[in-house]
Amino acid sequence: MSEIVDADELLRRLRAARDWARVEEENAADETKATAYRAVRTVLDRLVDPTRRTDH
């Protein structure tokens, strides 16, 4: 985590993490895990696009 990155690289990493969380949510073994990945994805969605609504 001590690597310095520019804004474009940070956004790329956030999007990659969000996409990973979406796949994990879809393939979750149970509803508890799916809910956890959904929460992570929701936070990452807001970081990537603060104007996006994240209502459930």
Backbone torsions as a table, in degrees:
resi	resn	phi	psi	omega
1	MET	NA	3.6	179.7
2	SER	-91.6	5.0	179.4
3	GLU	-76.6	132.6	178.5
4	ILE	-88.6	129.5	179.6
5	VAL	-130.1	153.9	177.5
6	ASP	-85.9	176.3	-175.1
7	ALA	-61.9	-38.6	180.0
8	ASP	-64.5	-41.9	179.1
9	GLU	-67.4	-39.8	177.8
10	LEU	-62.3	-44.6	178.0
11	LEU	-63.0	-40.5	177.5
12	ARG	-60.5	-42.9	180.0
13	ARG	-67.5	-39.7	177.0
14	LEU	-63.4	-42.1	178.7
15	ARG	-65.2	-39.8	178.5
16	ALA	-64.0	-41.7	178.5
17	ALA	-65.6	-39.4	177.8
18	ARG	-63.7	-43.6	178.5
19	ASP	-64.4	-39.5	177.3
20	TRP	-61.7	-44.8	-179.9
21	ALA	-63.3	-35.9	178.4
22	ARG	-64.2	-44.9	179.2
23	VAL	-64.4	-43.9	179.2
24	GLU	-62.7	-38.6	177.9
25	GLU	-62.4	-44.2	-179.2
26	GLU	-66.0	-31.1	-176.2
27	ASN	-103.0	11.7	-177.4
28	ALA	-62.7	142.4	-177.7
29	ALA	-72.8	-26.7	-179.7
30	ASP	-147.4	171.9	-175.5
31	GLU	-67.6	-30.7	179.1
32	THR	-63.5	-46.8	178.5
33	LYS	-66.1	-40.3	178.8
34	ALA	-60.9	-40.5	178.7
35	THR	-64.6	-40.1	179.0
36	ALA	-63.7	-46.5	178.8
37	TYR	-65.9	-34.4	177.3
38	ARG	-63.9	-39.7	178.7
39	ALA	-64.2	-43.7	177.9
40	VAL	-62.1	-45.6	-179.6
41	ARG	-62.2	-39.1	179.8
42	THR	-62.8	-43.9	178.0
43	VAL	-63.5	-44.8	-179.9
44	LEU	-65.5	-36.0	175.2
45	ASP	-58.9	-43.3	-180.0
46	ARG	-67.7	-35.3	178.3
47	LEU	-68.8	-39.1	-179.4
48	VAL	-71.6	-41.0	-178.8
49	ASP	-139.8	92.0	-177.2
50	PRO	-61.6	-19.7	-179.4
51	THR	-84.1	-11.9	-177.7
52	ARG	-74.0	133.1	177.1
53	ARG	-77.0	140.5	-179.2
54	THR	-122.8	33.8	177.6
55	ASP	-63.6	148.9	180.0
56	HIS	-90.4	NA	NA
